[in-house]
Amino acid sequence: MTITICIGSSCHLKGSRQVVEELQYLISQNDLKDKIDLKGTFCMNNCQNGVCVTVDDTPYSLTPENTNEFFENEVLKRI
């Protein structure tokens, strides 16, 4: 599974660094380093709602506050 996170300026201002750190923590905590490839990218042209994230090309908009819920509902269920 590949999770791609926008680290462009708009998403940075919306908390992309915190989202990346939370996902790194959750991946490590669940011992999924061999199953999840975490990547950064620049603008994904969907800056309106939150930090742009894709999971195997499916788009999501995250905030630092909903990253844990996203991980449980969208990532863990796919593995």
SULDAJO-V169295 format. One record per residue. RES is the residue in one small letter. SS is DSSP state (2 for helix, 1 for strand, 0 for the rest). Layout:
[[RES,SS] [RES,SS]]
This chain:
[[m,0] [t,1] [i,1] [t,1] [i,1] [c,1] [i,0] [g,0] [s,2] [s,2] [c,2] [h,2] [l,2] [k,0] [g,0] [s,2] [r,2] [q,2] [v,2] [v,2] [e,2] [e,2] [l,2] [q,2] [y,2] [l,2] [i,2] [s,2] [q,2] [n,0] [d,0] [l,0] [k,0] [d,0] [k,0] [i,0] [d,1] [l,1] [k,1] [g,1] [t,1] [f,0] [c,0] [m,0] [n,0] [n,0] [c,0] [q,0] [n,0] [g,0] [v,1] [c,1] [v,1] [t,1] [v,1] [d,0] [d,0] [t,1] [p,1] [y,1] [s,1] [l,1] [t,0] [p,0] [e,0] [n,0] [t,2] [n,2] [e,2] [f,2] [f,2] [e,2] [n,2] [e,2] [v,2] [l,2] [k,2] [r,2] [i,0]]
